[in-house]
Amino acid sequence: MKPLVLDLPYPDIADLSADARSGNIISFGYATTRGEVAAVLQYIYHRFYFGLTDKDSAETLMSIALAEMKHVDILGSAMLKLGTSPRYVQFPNSCAYFNTSLVSQATSPTKMLMDDIQGEMNAIADYKKMLFELKNEKVAAVIQRIILDEQLHLETLKNMLEKYSGK
């Protein structure tokens, strides 16, 4: 199974250097309640329920989860290079550790898909806010590339919801 991502390269982060401000900005896409780690957990949880009745939709959700895992890897690696620890905390340099309290616990197909769509819309909005704050063009390019994947996920989920709404 492959991640559901666009067939475009991600900007190289190998030459990023210390920039704690940029690292702190992108950390909000990493392990907050609306970040990539939460998205991975939500898609896997929903995949389990879809797997009971709809293997194709379950596979699609897992492909999206794999894409979000790729984003976790990119963001965490970039944060480390920028001088920000990729810890699982709600805010940079805090002790408020990540928790799953806002990961959707829905179990009906329509509600799961609505929650997943809302998550993608939130992610896109949050990443766009980051772009306004970022001054580091290399980091901004990474965020712009991730947004393209999130837009693909959003369209995919909307198509899945149409399928379930028509049943």
TACOR-V177916 format. One record per residue. N is the residue number from 1. RES is the residue in one small letter. OMEGA is omega in whole degrees, -180 to 180 (999 if undefined). D_CENTER is the distance of its C-alpha to the mean C-alpha in whole Angstrom. Layout:
n->N res->RES omega->OMEGA d_center->D_CENTER
n->N res->RES omega->OMEGA d_center->D_CENTER
This chain:
n->1 res->m omega->-179 d_center->18
n->2 res->k omega->175 d_center->16
n->3 res->p omega->176 d_center->12
n->4 res->l omega->-180 d_center->12
n->5 res->v omega->175 d_center->12
n->6 res->l omega->180 d_center->14
n->7 res->d omega->178 d_center->17
n->8 res->l omega->180 d_center->17
n->9 res->p omega->172 d_center->17
n->10 res->y omega->177 d_center->15
n->11 res->p omega->-180 d_center->17
n->12 res->d omega->178 d_center->19
n->13 res->i omega->-175 d_center->18
n->14 res->a omega->-176 d_center->21
n->15 res->d omega->174 d_center->23
n->16 res->l omega->178 d_center->21
n->17 res->s omega->-174 d_center->24
n->18 res->a omega->178 d_center->24
n->19 res->d omega->-174 d_center->22
n->20 res->a omega->179 d_center->21
n->21 res->r omega->179 d_center->21
n->22 res->s omega->178 d_center->18
n->23 res->g omega->178 d_center->16
n->24 res->n omega->179 d_center->17
n->25 res->i omega->-176 d_center->15
n->26 res->i omega->179 d_center->12
n->27 res->s omega->180 d_center->12
n->28 res->f omega->175 d_center->11
n->29 res->g omega->-173 d_center->7
n->30 res->y omega->-171 d_center->8
n->31 res->a omega->173 d_center->9
n->32 res->t omega->-179 d_center->10
n->33 res->t omega->177 d_center->11
n->34 res->r omega->-176 d_center->8
n->35 res->g omega->-175 d_center->6
n->36 res->e omega->180 d_center->3
n->37 res->v omega->178 d_center->7
n->38 res->a omega->179 d_center->8
n->39 res->a omega->179 d_center->5
n->40 res->v omega->-178 d_center->7
n->41 res->l omega->-179 d_center->10
n->42 res->q omega->-179 d_center->10
n->43 res->y omega->179 d_center->10
n->44 res->i omega->177 d_center->13
n->45 res->y omega->-180 d_center->15
n->46 res->h omega->178 d_center->15
n->47 res->r omega->179 d_center->16
n->48 res->f omega->-178 d_center->19
n->49 res->y omega->176 d_center->20
n->50 res->f omega->-179 d_center->20
n->51 res->g omega->178 d_center->21
n->52 res->l omega->-174 d_center->24
n->53 res->t omega->-172 d_center->25
n->54 res->d omega->-176 d_center->23
n->55 res->k omega->-180 d_center->22
n->56 res->d omega->178 d_center->21
n->57 res->s omega->178 d_center->18
n->58 res->a omega->178 d_center->18
n->59 res->e omega->178 d_center->17
n->60 res->t omega->179 d_center->15
n->61 res->l omega->178 d_center->12
n->62 res->m omega->177 d_center->13
n->63 res->s omega->176 d_center->12
n->64 res->i omega->177 d_center->9
n->65 res->a omega->178 d_center->8
n->66 res->l omega->176 d_center->10
n->67 res->a omega->179 d_center->8
n->68 res->e omega->175 d_center->5
n->69 res->m omega->177 d_center->8
n->70 res->k omega->178 d_center->9
n->71 res->h omega->176 d_center->6
n->72 res->v omega->-180 d_center->7
n->73 res->d omega->-180 d_center->11
n->74 res->i omega->-178 d_center->11
n->75 res->l omega->180 d_center->10
n->76 res->g omega->179 d_center->12
n->77 res->s omega->179 d_center->15
n->78 res->a omega->179 d_center->15
n->79 res->m omega->-179 d_center->15
n->80 res->l omega->179 d_center->18
n->81 res->k omega->180 d_center->20
n->82 res->l omega->178 d_center->20
n->83 res->g omega->178 d_center->21
n->84 res->t omega->180 d_center->19
n->85 res->s omega->179 d_center->18
n->86 res->p omega->179 d_center->15
n->87 res->r omega->179 d_center->16
n->88 res->y omega->-180 d_center->14
n->89 res->v omega->-178 d_center->15
n->90 res->q omega->-180 d_center->15
n->91 res->f omega->179 d_center->16
n->92 res->p omega->176 d_center->18
n->93 res->n omega->178 d_center->21
n->94 res->s omega->176 d_center->21
n->95 res->c omega->178 d_center->22
n->96 res->a omega->-174 d_center->20
n->97 res->y omega->179 d_center->18
n->98 res->f omega->173 d_center->15
n->99 res->n omega->-175 d_center->16
n->100 res->t omega->-174 d_center->15
n->101 res->s omega->-179 d_center->17
n->102 res->l omega->173 d_center->14
n->103 res->v omega->-177 d_center->12
n->104 res->s omega->177 d_center->14
n->105 res->q omega->180 d_center->17
n->106 res->a omega->179 d_center->18
n->107 res->t omega->177 d_center->20
n->108 res->s omega->-175 d_center->22
n->109 res->p omega->-177 d_center->20
n->110 res->t omega->-180 d_center->20
n->111 res->k omega->178 d_center->19
n->112 res->m omega->-179 d_center->16
n->113 res->l omega->177 d_center->15
n->114 res->m omega->178 d_center->16
n->115 res->d omega->179 d_center->13
n->116 res->d omega->177 d_center->11
n->117 res->i omega->178 d_center->12
n->118 res->q omega->178 d_center->12
n->119 res->g omega->179 d_center->8
n->120 res->e omega->178 d_center->7
n->121 res->m omega->177 d_center->10
n->122 res->n omega->-179 d_center->10
n->123 res->a omega->180 d_center->7
n->124 res->i omega->179 d_center->9
n->125 res->a omega->-180 d_center->12
n->126 res->d omega->179 d_center->10
n->127 res->y omega->178 d_center->10
n->128 res->k omega->175 d_center->13
n->129 res->k omega->178 d_center->15
n->130 res->m omega->-179 d_center->14
n->131 res->l omega->178 d_center->16
n->132 res->f omega->-177 d_center->19
n->133 res->e omega->-175 d_center->19
n->134 res->l omega->174 d_center->18
n->135 res->k omega->-179 d_center->22
n->136 res->n omega->-175 d_center->21
n->137 res->e omega->179 d_center->21
n->138 res->k omega->179 d_center->19
n->139 res->v omega->178 d_center->16
n->140 res->a omega->179 d_center->16
n->141 res->a omega->178 d_center->16
n->142 res->v omega->-179 d_center->13
n->143 res->i omega->178 d_center->11
n->144 res->q omega->179 d_center->13
n->145 res->r omega->178 d_center->12
n->146 res->i omega->179 d_center->8
n->147 res->i omega->180 d_center->9
n->148 res->l omega->176 d_center->11
n->149 res->d omega->-179 d_center->9
n->150 res->e omega->177 d_center->7
n->151 res->q omega->176 d_center->11
n->152 res->l omega->178 d_center->12
n->153 res->h omega->-179 d_center->10
n->154 res->l omega->180 d_center->11
n->155 res->e omega->179 d_center->15
n->156 res->t omega->-180 d_center->14
n->157 res->l omega->177 d_center->14
n->158 res->k omega->177 d_center->17
n->159 res->n omega->177 d_center->19
n->160 res->m omega->-180 d_center->18
n->161 res->l omega->176 d_center->19
n->162 res->e omega->179 d_center->22
n->163 res->k omega->-179 d_center->23
n->164 res->y omega->178 d_center->23
n->165 res->s omega->-180 d_center->25
n->166 res->g omega->-178 d_center->28
n->167 res->k omega->999 d_center->29
